[in-house]
């Protein structure tokens, strides 16, 4: 299984040709060509065509390329999904997902053309995380992407850098994603010039267990990548775990001692991921 990092996932407006060209040169792990929030109604059709062309042209290297469509209940949603399915990006990100029935509707529209990622950004979706995760897993997997701006609006919350109103939700979203074998990305940080605040929120997201964070500006990429890349100490420890489980005498063991600490096979999975992420930038 190929482990690919999703430390930094940058939204770029699909209606902006210069932004798309720039995305091919940036150090983000994921580029999300946005047809939704970043595109005004009169540009929706043109942005859709530009996103399809961008996927066809390629040039994004190892970056994962995702198209965020408009919700199915909007005037553009059905056409967006049809076009994205034809383009076959690495994933199709769908906003305003609320429950398992919605997942079934989306999967029927996508028709297996690409993995489905879903925005967790409504109060209804927060109350149905397990249901949505199970439905998405049955459909072949995908990812949760936190939409904290929309969620704050629905709740009337004022989260701030610490995001105190969302901490329970963030933790449960990660738990539901891991339960069903899904990737999970944290929400955006709006204050582009506040790099210190961004670093604090990235560190918080890493502590929760998110794979990475969605971003709204290239300036945020370096800080985000650093926060979600294991440090030297973590890499050294991961190497010891992998090496220990690779020994013939440990092949059938579920738990072993490494440097005096009890380590289980669940730690091996995380160790392998840490090593893969740490090596990604060296390739």
C-alpha positions, 0 to 999 in steps of 0.5 A: 500500500502506498502511503501518501502524505496529505499534510497541506491541501490548498484550495485554489479557485478553478476560475483563475488560470494563474492560480492553477498554473502556480499550483503546479509549482507549490510544495503542497501535497494536495491541490483542490480546484474549487468550483464552490466557495471561491467561484462567483455564480456567473463564473461557475460554468467557465470554472468547471471547464477550466478544472476539467482542462487542468486535470487533462493537462496534468503537470501537478507532479506527485500532488494529489489533484481534487475537484471540489464541486458545488452541492447537488442541490444547487443549480451547478452540482449535477453538472459539476459532478458529471464533468469531474467524473469525466475528468477523473481527478484523484478525488471529488470533494462534495460539500454540504453532506448530511447523512448516509442517504446523501452519500448514496446519492453522491455515489450514484452521481459519481458512478465510481469515476473517482474516490469521494471526499466529503465536507463535514460542515453542517450540524446534521453531519456532525451528529451523523459522523459514524453513519457517514463514515460507514456509508463512505467506507462501504462505497470504497473509502475516501476522506472527511474534510472539515468545513469549520467556517460553515459549521461556525456559521450554522452554530453561531460559534466564535471559535478563535485560534483555539477553536474551543467550541469545536474541540469535541467535534474535531476529535469525534471526526478523527475517531469516525474517520479512523473507525472506517479507514478514511483520511481526515483533513482539518479545516482552514485558518482564515487569518492569512497573515497570522503565521503564529496562529496558524502554527498553533492551530496546525499543532492542535490538528496534529495532536488530534490526529488529522492527516493534514490541514486545508489551506486558503493561501500558498503562504500557509504551506510551509508552516502546515507541512512542518507541523504534520511532518514527524520530527527527528525524534519521532522518525528515529522511534518509528524506525526502531519499531519497524525494524523490531517487528521485521525481526523473524522472531517477532513476525507472529507477535502482536506486542513486543518490547522496544527500548523497554517500552511495550509496542503493539502492531497498531503502533507499527502502522503509525510508524510506517506512516511516519517514515513514509511522510518523512521520506516524501520530501527526499524523493 
